[in-house]
Amino acid sequence: MTSAGDLPKALNVIVCIKYAVDPNQLETEPVTGKPNLARAPCRINNFDENAIEEALRLKAKHGGKLVGVSLVSQAPPKDVLLRALAMGVDISYLVTLPGQSRPDAYVSAVILAAAIREVAERSGIAEWDLVLCGEASVDEYSGQTGPRIAEALDIPSITYVKSLSVNEGTLRAVRVAEDREETVEVSLPVVVTVGMEASRPRLPTVLQIMGAGRKPTVEMSAADLCPHLVGMETASVVKTLDVSAPSTVRRREVLSGETPDAMAREVLRRLIEQGDVWFR
Amino acid sequence: MTAPQYSAAPCVLVFSEDNDVVLQLLRVGRQLADQCVGSLVAVNVGPKNVDAAEDYITRGADSVLFLRPNQTGGLGVELLVDAVYQGIRLMSPAVILVGATRVGTELAARLAQRLAVPCAAGCMTLSLGVAGGLVVERYVYGGRFIAREELRSAPLMATVQMKRFEAAERDKGRVGEVRELALELPAPKVRLVATRERTRSEVDITRAEMIVAAGRGLRNLEALAILKTLAELLGAELAGSRPLTSELEWLPTDRRVGLSGQTVKPRLYVACGISGQIEHIVGMRSSRTVVAINNDPEAPIHDEADYSIVGDLHEVVPALIRACKERHRQKV
């Protein structure tokens, strides 16, 4: 507990946000079996919405700055971009990549770490107390960006976090492993990746969505942040040879029947017939 | 195909904090080492353990490196990264494979960043290309597509999907070298305050021949009990989607089917009240026959099913139980 007159320190938080293709709306080209990326709608990575939710809860309790930062090769549509601001993020920074470059996870983390430092400077603070990310991105599901940024910033990381709180410069978090939950403590600053087990992200109200357009979005160039990395194309280190849909052939037969009992008997008859169910 | 050329005999290094996963990595690691006429080294963080070393060697390792930290007790990810990094510095491996557990994913990401290389995450197949690159297959776009990628970095780094490979077989005749390296590690910054074990199942659902799976459509725990009755009649195991295992905790997490859980391949998969989000589909796609019970005719699970019953599972599952009992009586 803080003693009387001793104001609790405000908490400055930066959330890394990825705009990704929505896999649930991604269609397969009928002839080639490849994803139709050009027509797929883009959205804010859903794990990042969990991270924003946790950041908003911390801000409500501690105050302080709440900034979003995103690395993009081209700016997503305006409505997608405003989502984080509508949820409650104060300012969003878009770090734009030159031309057609597709940096790999290493280069992306170097650029994001540089952006995180630069945004701190522009915000008039020495360093962020907390860097929040989603546990993974919905498109790649690598789960690497958070820990890679922590490595680049040379600070600790805690991944797959379900809940977190801050008290006098110390973060306490519950991280979910395969078969156990761990409660850990660490002094700030730290990178935390927020998992899907965390609190459900809030839905912005109509008023918040309208207000989001008045909040600032600042563009920064990746080339200015990391001149030494410009032109470093991922194609030289990671080459995508092919992307295709896994082939599963299902009968897709909808059983008709007047009653649940009739349908149940019918499906069981077929399963027994083809040897998928047997009674000893 | 000619083996890729290296200046010195290349080394494939495998690490996982989970012993079962090490045995899986030894299988794929051995394949890669044979492909490049190199050696396979298993890295273990902890004091020298003769039994573990012998097990790894009989299962394909040419050498086992024990990294003995100066502190006792289990290490968190933070210090595991420092420890394995020192092992990498010592061995200069051409290929590094890490098990894609949650700890392994974080560890591999930090190591890869320290080594300034990419890391292919959650690989399902791995082989060396003609030019010496690492060619992998892994799920992308939430599991809807499989990407084939080639890495050309030094070292080549990948995390391997859990349970994708069977544990390497034992060959009693194999011999290998055992080494130990003492480490000076800094005091950890992250402190473990408490651990809560999540309930674990008696069974391994990845080996189940039949599965009855529960989803968000279940109204309450009574509905789960009804599914359990059906599973018992069929001789099936009970599994669940992510909301049921992680959020509601109605089932242990090791019964979770999906991208973030287990990959199952039963003869019969009965999906009850599961909408069919791609995260779930990835885990059950290899089932032979799929039955979907869902009251929403638009639910994507119907596209992944052989037989669909569009109806309320709370009525359909009891009907299935009655039908099973009828059949059972006919047999007797």
Chai-1 contact restraints between the chains, C-beta under 6 A:
chainA,res_idxA,chainB,res_idxB,connection_type,confidence,min_distance_angstrom,max_distance_angstrom,comment,restraint_id
A,P23,B,Y141,contact,1.0,0.0,6.0,A-B,restraint_1
A,P23,B,G142,contact,1.0,0.0,6.0,A-B,restraint_2
A,P23,B,R144,contact,1.0,0.0,6.0,A-B,restraint_3
A,P23,B,I278,contact,1.0,0.0,6.0,A-B,restraint_4
A,L26,B,Y141,contact,1.0,0.0,6.0,A-B,restraint_5
A,L26,B,R144,contact,1.0,0.0,6.0,A-B,restraint_6
A,P35,B,F145,contact,1.0,0.0,6.0,A-B,restraint_7
A,D104,B,P118,contact,1.0,0.0,6.0,A-B,restraint_8
A,A105,B,P118,contact,1.0,0.0,6.0,A-B,restraint_9
A,Y106,B,A116,contact,1.0,0.0,6.0,A-B,restraint_10
A,Y106,B,P118,contact,1.0,0.0,6.0,A-B,restraint_11
A,A109,B,Q113,contact,1.0,0.0,6.0,A-B,restraint_12
A,V138,B,G142,contact,1.0,0.0,6.0,A-B,restraint_13
A,D139,B,Y141,contact,1.0,0.0,6.0,A-B,restraint_14
A,S142,B,A121,contact,1.0,0.0,6.0,A-B,restraint_15
A,G143,B,T105,contact,1.0,0.0,6.0,A-B,restraint_16
A,Q144,B,A109,contact,1.0,0.0,6.0,A-B,restraint_17
A,P147,B,E106,contact,1.0,0.0,6.0,A-B,restraint_18
A,P147,B,A109,contact,1.0,0.0,6.0,A-B,restraint_19
A,P147,B,R110,contact,1.0,0.0,6.0,A-B,restraint_20
A,R148,B,A109,contact,1.0,0.0,6.0,A-B,restraint_21
A,R148,B,Q113,contact,1.0,0.0,6.0,A-B,restraint_22
A,E151,B,R110,contact,1.0,0.0,6.0,A-B,restraint_23
A,E151,B,Q113,contact,1.0,0.0,6.0,A-B,restraint_24
A,E151,B,R114,contact,1.0,0.0,6.0,A-B,restraint_25
A,P156,B,E78,contact,1.0,0.0,6.0,A-B,restraint_26
A,P156,B,K189,contact,1.0,0.0,6.0,A-B,restraint_27
A,P156,B,V190,contact,1.0,0.0,6.0,A-B,restraint_28
A,T159,B,E106,contact,1.0,0.0,6.0,A-B,restraint_29
A,Y160,B,R102,contact,1.0,0.0,6.0,A-B,restraint_30
A,A177,B,R102,contact,1.0,0.0,6.0,A-B,restraint_31
A,D179,B,R198,contact,1.0,0.0,6.0,A-B,restraint_32
A,D179,B,R200,contact,1.0,0.0,6.0,A-B,restraint_33
A,R180,B,T195,contact,1.0,0.0,6.0,A-B,restraint_34
A,R180,B,E197,contact,1.0,0.0,6.0,A-B,restraint_35
A,R180,B,R198,contact,1.0,0.0,6.0,A-B,restraint_36
A,E181,B,R196,contact,1.0,0.0,6.0,A-B,restraint_37
A,E182,B,L192,contact,1.0,0.0,6.0,A-B,restraint_38
A,E182,B,T195,contact,1.0,0.0,6.0,A-B,restraint_39
A,T183,B,V193,contact,1.0,0.0,6.0,A-B,restraint_40
A,T183,B,A194,contact,1.0,0.0,6.0,A-B,restraint_41
A,V184,B,V190,contact,1.0,0.0,6.0,A-B,restraint_42
A,V184,B,L192,contact,1.0,0.0,6.0,A-B,restraint_43
A,E185,B,R191,contact,1.0,0.0,6.0,A-B,restraint_44
A,E185,B,V193,contact,1.0,0.0,6.0,A-B,restraint_45
A,V186,B,K189,contact,1.0,0.0,6.0,A-B,restraint_46
A,V186,B,V190,contact,1.0,0.0,6.0,A-B,restraint_47
A,E197,B,S246,contact,1.0,0.0,6.0,A-B,restraint_48
A,V237,B,P118,contact,1.0,0.0,6.0,A-B,restraint_49
A,V237,B,R152,contact,1.0,0.0,6.0,A-B,restraint_50
A,V237,B,S153,contact,1.0,0.0,6.0,A-B,restraint_51
A,V238,B,P118,contact,1.0,0.0,6.0,A-B,restraint_52
A,V238,B,E149,contact,1.0,0.0,6.0,A-B,restraint_53
A,V238,B,L151,contact,1.0,0.0,6.0,A-B,restraint_54
A,K239,B,E150,contact,1.0,0.0,6.0,A-B,restraint_55
A,T240,B,A147,contact,1.0,0.0,6.0,A-B,restraint_56
A,T240,B,E149,contact,1.0,0.0,6.0,A-B,restraint_57
A,L241,B,R148,contact,1.0,0.0,6.0,A-B,restraint_58
A,L241,B,E150,contact,1.0,0.0,6.0,A-B,restraint_59
A,D242,B,R148,contact,1.0,0.0,6.0,A-B,restraint_60
A,V243,B,F145,contact,1.0,0.0,6.0,A-B,restraint_61
A,V243,B,A147,contact,1.0,0.0,6.0,A-B,restraint_62
A,A245,B,F145,contact,1.0,0.0,6.0,A-B,restraint_63
A,P246,B,I146,contact,1.0,0.0,6.0,A-B,restraint_64
A,T248,B,R285,contact,1.0,0.0,6.0,A-B,restraint_65
A,R250,B,D306,contact,1.0,0.0,6.0,A-B,restraint_66
A,R251,B,D306,contact,1.0,0.0,6.0,A-B,restraint_67
A,E253,B,Y307,contact,1.0,0.0,6.0,A-B,restraint_68
A,V254,B,S308,contact,1.0,0.0,6.0,A-B,restraint_69
A,L255,B,Y307,contact,1.0,0.0,6.0,A-B,restraint_70
A,L255,B,I309,contact,1.0,0.0,6.0,A-B,restraint_71
A,P260,B,G311,contact,1.0,0.0,6.0,A-B,restraint_72
A,P260,B,E315,contact,1.0,0.0,6.0,A-B,restraint_73
A,P260,B,V316,contact,1.0,0.0,6.0,A-B,restraint_74
A,P260,B,A319,contact,1.0,0.0,6.0,A-B,restraint_75
A,D261,B,A319,contact,1.0,0.0,6.0,A-B,restraint_76
A,M263,B,I309,contact,1.0,0.0,6.0,A-B,restraint_77
A,A264,B,A319,contact,1.0,0.0,6.0,A-B,restraint_78
A,A264,B,L320,contact,1.0,0.0,6.0,A-B,restraint_79
A,A264,B,A323,contact,1.0,0.0,6.0,A-B,restraint_80
A,R265,B,A323,contact,1.0,0.0,6.0,A-B,restraint_81
A,V267,B,Y307,contact,1.0,0.0,6.0,A-B,restraint_82
A,L268,B,A323,contact,1.0,0.0,6.0,A-B,restraint_83
A,D276,B,R267,contact,1.0,0.0,6.0,A-B,restraint_84
A,D276,B,L268,contact,1.0,0.0,6.0,A-B,restraint_85
A,D276,B,T289,contact,1.0,0.0,6.0,A-B,restraint_86
A,F279,B,R327,contact,1.0,0.0,6.0,A-B,restraint_87
A,F279,B,H328,contact,1.0,0.0,6.0,A-B,restraint_88
A,F279,B,K331,contact,1.0,0.0,6.0,A-B,restraint_89
